[in-house]
Amino acid sequence: MAERPPVALVRCDDYDPQRVEDALRRAMDLLGGMGSYVRPGQRVALKPNLLRAMAPEAAVSTHPSVVRAVVRLVQEAGATPFIVESPGGPYTPALLRRVYEKTGMRQVAEETGVELNYDTSAERIAVPEGGLLRLVDVLSPIARADVVINLPKLKTHNLTRLTVATKNLFGVVPGVTKMGYHAKLQDALQFSRGLVDIVRAVRPALSIADGVVAMHGNGPSGGDPFAGRVLLASPDALAEDVVAMALVGWDPLTMPTIRVAVELGLSTGQLKDIELLGDPIEGLRFQGFRSGSATTVDPGLVPRRLWRFFRRLLAAHTVDGRSAADGQVPAESLDVGTVPGPLRRWATNQLVVTPRAGQGCTGCGYCARHCPVQAIRIVNGRAIMDPGVCIRCYCCHELCPQLAVELRRPWLGRLFFGE
């Protein structure tokens, strides 16, 4: 871990191509220039967030103006960039063609000559010691690239709070192989340990985040565009995530990937330990940025805080012979681990948001085919989610072609937190 990893913040009001390129050049100049990260003759993998085939204005994908500007700077440095991504769903050339077309990447390729990757092979690469995983499955073009540049979109996420630099690299895991990772890493912290291992294995030279138009609410595909007006750039993906959390007004340590990084000694999770370059963060902070409905109640992130809301329900629970329900014991002192298992599981299920098919469901079966634990059946032309099997990875919400999967709390969660 660098003593004070640098993160450049540059205001960028819209996606005018020249304005984006000027802002990116300024950000890279603050970091020593693109030539500090790529050398002539190298093949450079550009990994944007292309979650699904949606138009740029939907704020789901890294905007083509940002990708175009990065391509130009890499080409000017004498390297050969190519665009590579594994969107949600099966990793096939046909799907890639649709995604590249809809997200504007094909147009970027036509304008700049950058290669669009169609190689769907995969390899396993080793993870440095000290993490959860020993090997990770990655796209072969990523494994074979001389340099990887990470191009995330700043969005909310219903499992990791935000998807920025760290979460974006989950897209190097090929196609439906991602389902196996979700099935194996079933809670937010375990999944985040896997994400941090992927970052450590891939080692991106740069992470350049598109926050010009971010997404808030139920991201990463069903939320609402948010005018963030900022580009972030850093050689340290975890530091960029810390700054992104500070930008949206949230404690960085409530992002599970940052918590994992702190445990591993890869980050302090503190904004004060990052060298901020460019425009002052105070003038760039997001106002009115909404979290996803699942993120404020994830018991894997802030269990003690959540349990304050349940002290009235724990009348039978005592600490040193005193009751928590009658106010003798502060709710903060309750240890979740001492609450009886059945009650703890019931309460957790009341807090955690569950996916369900809304009115727009067409029964196409896409969610069922891509559920990592087979928790979804199609009954009478409609998707039915089994909450007893569901692991709350929210893949169905991310991938539904009709955006018909709703995230809903059980009745008690709604009573405490609203919709």
JOGIGI-V880466 format. One record per pair of residues at least 6 apart in sequence whose ideal C-beta (glycine too) atoms are under 6 Angstrom apart, sorted by the first residue. I is the first residue (numbers start at 1). GAP is how many residues later the second one is. Records with the same first field share a line. If there is no record, write none. Layout:
I: GAP + GAP
This chain:
1: 265
4: 271
5: 231 + 234 + 269
6: 269 + 271
7: 227 + 232 + 233 + 236 + 267
8: 19 + 22 + 23 + 225 + 269 + 270
9: 223 + 269 + 270 + 275
10: 13 + 16 + 17 + 221 + 268 + 269
11: 218 + 219 + 268
12: 8 + 11 + 200 + 219
13: 216
15: 48 + 50 + 197
17: 48
20: 45 + 46 + 49
21: 48
23: 208
24: 45
27: 204 + 206
28: 6
30: 247 + 248
34: 39 + 43
35: 42
37: 168 + 169
38: 6 + 36 + 39 + 41 + 109
40: 38
42: 37 + 104 + 105
43: 37 + 102 + 103
44: 30 + 35 + 37 + 103
45: 39 + 97 + 100 + 103
46: 35 + 37 + 103 + 105
47: 37 + 103
48: 14 + 19 + 103
49: 12 + 13 + 103 + 104 + 119
50: 11 + 35 + 37 + 49 + 53
51: 9 + 37 + 170
52: 35 + 36
53: 45 + 46 + 49
54: 6
56: 7 + 8 + 48
59: 154 + 156 + 166
60: 161
61: 42
62: 89 + 91 + 148
63: 147
64: 40 + 44
66: 144
67: 41
68: 40
71: 10 + 41 + 43
74: 7
81: 33
82: 33 + 35
83: 22 + 33
84: 33 + 57
85: 86
86: 53 + 85 + 88 + 89
87: 12
88: 310 + 311
89: 6
90: 85
91: 29 + 83 + 84
93: 25
96: 22
100: 6 + 16
109: 7
117: 24
119: 21 + 22
121: 19
122: 15 + 17 + 18 + 52
123: 17 + 20
124: 11 + 13
125: 13 + 18 + 76
126: 9
127: 6 + 7 + 9 + 70 + 73 + 74
128: 72
131: 66
132: 61 + 62 + 65
133: 61 + 64
136: 62 + 65
137: 36 + 40
138: 34
139: 33 + 35
142: 30
147: 58
148: 54 + 56
149: 57
150: 15 + 18 + 54 + 57
151: 57
152: 12 + 13 + 16 + 57
153: 57
154: 10 + 55 + 57 + 60 + 90
155: 8 + 60 + 64 + 65
156: 60 + 63 + 67 + 135 + 136
157: 6 + 62 + 63
158: 134 + 136 + 236
159: 29 + 235
160: 7 + 96 + 97
161: 94 + 134
162: 82
163: 57
164: 45 + 77 + 80
165: 42 + 72 + 75 + 76
166: 29 + 33 + 71 + 75 + 91
169: 29 + 30 + 33
170: 25
172: 30
179: 193
181: 13
182: 190 + 211
183: 189 + 190
185: 6 + 9
186: 205
187: 113
188: 68 + 110 + 112
189: 67 + 111
192: 64 + 65 + 68
193: 67
195: 62
196: 61 + 64 + 65
199: 38
204: 33
206: 29
207: 27 + 30 + 33
208: 25
209: 23
211: 17 + 19
213: 12
214: 12 + 14
215: 8
216: 7 + 10 + 73 + 74
217: 6 + 7 + 73
218: 74 + 75 + 189
220: 178
221: 177
222: 181
230: 54
232: 8
234: 6
238: 23 + 28 + 29
239: 35
241: 17
242: 10
245: 7 + 10
246: 25
247: 38 + 39
248: 38 + 41
252: 6 + 17
253: 6 + 16
254: 47
256: 45
258: 11
261: 6
262: 7
293: 60 + 114
294: 59 + 113
297: 54
299: 7 + 49 + 52
303: 33
307: 27 + 29
308: 23
309: 107
310: 37
311: 13 + 20
312: 13
314: 10 + 11
315: 10
317: 7
319: 10
322: 6 + 7
324: 10
350: 60 + 62 + 63
351: 62
352: 40
353: 54 + 56
354: 33
355: 30 + 41 + 42 + 50 + 52
356: 29 + 50 + 52
357: 25 + 26 + 47
358: 46 + 48
360: 42 + 44
361: 21 + 22 + 43
362: 40
363: 15 + 18 + 19
365: 13
366: 35
367: 9 + 16 + 29 + 33
368: 8 + 10
370: 25 + 29
373: 16 + 18
375: 10 + 11 + 14 + 15
376: 7 + 9
377: 7
396: 9
397: 8 + 10
